[in-house]
Structure formats: C-alpha cells, structure tokens
C-alpha cells in the first residue's frame, strides 16, 4: 500500500502475516484520502508491518525500540 503525502512524497506500507495470522484486513480502498494516525487495516493474531520512507526522512526510532500503532511517531518527512 502506498500513501502519497500532500508534499508529493510517498510512503509504502507492507503488512506481513506470519504463519499463525495468515489474514490481513484493510479498511481503506484505492484512491481513498487518509489522514495522519488513521487506521488502514490490521493483521489478525499479529505479525509485522514494514514501512518504507523516502531518503532524507528524519527517523525518530532506533533498532530494538518497541513501537505502538497510533502512539509512536516513526519519523518526519522532509
């Protein structure tokens, strides 16, 4: 899933279901406008999400940090 910021920069989110989860649900549809902090889906029974940001993005977290959806600010687009 790719989200385009109003600045034109794009951020890619990739939800990856583990062996137990095997089910990813999305709330949003293609071309739908979203806002910061809005939920776009979930993975039943957990797993992970990869976030790919543009080069030059200020990263606010470090390897090994525990992050929580809607609570942890991962970074800031420049």
Helices and strands as residue ranges (DSSP letters): E 2-4, E 10-17, E 24-26, E 41-43, E 47-52, E 58-59, E 75-76
